[in-house]
Amino acid sequence: MKRSLLAVALVASAMLLGAGGESASAVDRDQAIALGEAYKRVLADPTDAAANMEYARLAEAVGQPRKALATYERVLLNDPDNAEALAALVRIRRQLQPDTTLVTLETGLGYESNPLQRHSDLEGSLKAYAAGRIEDERRIGDTRWRTLLLGNAEYFGDVSALNFGYLGGVTGPILPAGSKVTVNPFVGGGISSLDNAYYYSEAIAGLQFEGYLQGAYQLARLRGGYRSFGDQSFSTDGFYADFVWRWALPQVVNQDDVLVITPHARWSDIGGVDISNNVFGPNDIKPGDYVSWGARFEYFNQVADWLTLGGGVDVTQTLYSRLYTPDGGKRDDVLIEPLLSAVFNRAFGMQSDLAFDYRFQWNQSNDEERDFGNHILTARVVTRF
């Protein structure tokens, strides 16, 4: 009885939408007649799934998504497992989402004890850091479109050879891939500088899947690219590909925490060696012919309204194809990175946080000369608007 009453209420809501809540697009006479006849069948029996589905399809086809949305919701009230209605619900809600643009700016200072990642003769350096990210989502025609622009720069006070900058972006549609998952195919590129000179440019393409599955937010990204280096670079042109899967499980211990697990793998056919020591955005790919895999585990807990603490570890094994140890074996590295963070929420107003990060790079290699340790401390201001 309650479901029947709710169905009638939803019909009434749809009638109000039809009266003035939604501006109808141009509907020709035959479409209007078909829509009216279908609506009469819904009024005769609001619980009739077939009549509701017919009306919803017609409403969506003639450009009246709000009427279709209310009707699909009515179908799911009586048939929660209706696959077509579930998919339509996700699709239309996405169409009706407002256009959004999120800008994130970061500036900060830091220190690295061994930025050149040497086994001996360590040389520490202060550094300045700045980064920007613009994520825009908007409807273009009947499709939502995502564009991501990002840039970052690092300036080392005592090791100018590591001064690095990157500017790039990707763009592509957001498409439904089931009732709970979306897929975002994207293309783009970028350009970078190293030691205040041109370093490389790149073309990028890939797929990103996102959704809430089994109570957790999940993201999987498959990406490939090609980098072309300048004449002064130690690296040679080549392709790379990588895969990242991020699983964020909230409320593990309490209501304000989240556990993030991020397996990752990469293949690189870029010749040469890495001297950029950069870990920001898509430009964290080290030159060299290798395959690598590993995982990052992070736990964050908002212990107070003004403070979020985090910690974790990233472990990555890298097997090189063309780099050899003194005894003739192929180089094999394992990089272990403990991570700690403290974020003072809204330290500089509602939209600005103060963050302190610590990371220790501990590299163990079958080539003893490639063993190194590097302490990295950073203080940064993060502003979003």
QUILINVEN-V881432 format. One record per run of one state. SS is the DSSP state (H for helix, E for strand, - for the rest). FROM is the first residue (numbers start at 1). TO is the last residue. If there is no record, write none. Layout:
ss from to
SS FROM TO
SS FROM TO
This chain:
ss from to
- 1 1
H 2 21
- 22 28
H 29 44
- 45 48
H 49 61
- 62 64
H 65 78
- 79 82
H 83 96
- 97 99
E 100 112
- 113 124
E 125 140
- 141 142
E 143 156
- 157 159
H 160 162
- 163 163
E 164 176
- 177 180
E 181 194
- 195 196
E 197 213
- 214 215
E 216 229
- 230 237
E 238 250
- 251 256
E 257 270
- 271 280
H 281 283
- 284 287
E 288 304
- 305 306
E 307 324
- 325 329
E 330 344
- 345 351
E 352 365
- 366 367
H 368 370
- 371 371
E 372 384
- 385 385
